[in-house]
Amino acid sequence: MSLNLYAASVPVFQRYLGQLSAMLDLAQTRVQAGPISEADLLSARLAPDMLPLRSQVEVAGGFVLRALAPLLDRELPAFGDFSADLRGLQAMIHAHQAWLMDLTPEQFAGAEAKLISSDAGHATIRLPAADFLCQFALPNFFFHLSCAYAILRQQGVALSKEDFDGLHRWR
């Protein structure tokens, strides 16, 4: 049985980028209410050797592009520079969502036969397309999304599992 690479990626990324955008909306509300500044929130980390919130969001968004561009035989799209604030992160997310909206299942035809090479920290990996997506790209996207969620919670943004996946109901 082969994996439908479009179905396993595009709708997943669309959904969770939307959830991330909603979490950043709640973060903006928290900043406006105080006592944390936007700069302090964006530079908050779970641990000293981990990336700050701003970078977690940027890397999560980057994994959308890093996952799909090679499957589609495309160069990584250049979306330009976004401001290093919550508005800029929202603009980046919206640009990635717009890019996803233009993708079709037909564009993924034959992608499952590809071997994808990518940097993984200081390593270079080379995996079959389905393994690349399911064992590398999606887990990395969700790692950085989860770190962003955890930092926001740590900084007092009122989030629940409902905010993470949009499916659970706790309120």
Residue pairs with C-beta under 8 A, 6 or more apart in sequence:
2 112
2 130
3 112
3 130
3 133
3 134
4 105
4 108
5 71
5 108
5 111
5 112
5 129
5 130
5 133
6 103
6 104
6 105
6 107
6 108
7 105
8 130
8 133
8 134
8 138
9 67
9 68
9 71
9 133
9 137
9 138
10 68
10 100
10 103
12 138
13 64
13 67
13 68
13 96
13 100
13 141
14 97
14 100
14 101
15 166
16 141
16 142
16 145
16 165
17 61
17 64
17 93
17 96
17 97
17 100
18 97
18 166
19 145
19 163
19 164
19 165
19 166
20 57
20 60
20 93
20 145
20 148
21 90
21 93
21 94
21 97
22 163
22 166
23 148
23 149
23 152
23 157
23 159
23 163
23 164
24 57
24 86
24 89
24 90
24 93
25 90
26 152
26 157
26 158
26 159
26 163
27 41
27 86
27 152
27 155
27 157
28 38
28 86
30 36
30 41
30 152
30 155
30 156
30 157
30 158
31 37
31 38
31 41
31 86
36 155
36 156
38 85
38 86
40 155
41 53
41 152
41 155
42 52
42 53
42 54
42 84
42 85
42 86
43 52
43 53
43 54
44 52
44 53
44 151
44 154
44 155
45 51
45 52
45 53
45 151
46 147
46 150
46 151
46 154
50 147
51 59
51 144
51 147
52 151
53 148
53 151
53 152
53 155
54 84
54 89
56 144
56 145
56 147
56 148
56 151
57 89
57 92
57 93
57 144
57 148
58 89
58 92
59 140
59 144
60 141
60 144
60 145
60 148
61 92
61 93
61 96
63 137
63 140
63 141
63 144
64 96
64 99
64 100
64 141
65 76
65 77
65 96
65 99
66 76
66 118
66 137
67 132
67 133
67 137
67 138
67 141
68 74
68 100
68 103
69 75
69 76
69 77
70 114
70 116
70 117
70 118
70 132
71 108
71 111
71 114
71 116
71 129
71 132
71 133
72 103
72 107
72 108
72 111
77 99
79 92
79 95
79 96
79 99
82 88
82 89
82 91
82 92
82 95
83 91
111 129
112 128
112 129
112 130
113 129
114 128
114 129
115 126
115 127
115 128
115 129
116 126
116 127
116 128
116 129
116 132
117 124
117 125
117 126
118 124
118 125
118 132
118 136
118 137
119 125
120 136
125 132
125 136
127 135
127 136
145 164
146 164
149 159
149 163
149 164
152 159
153 159
160 168
160 170
160 171
161 168
161 170
162 168
162 169
162 170
162 171
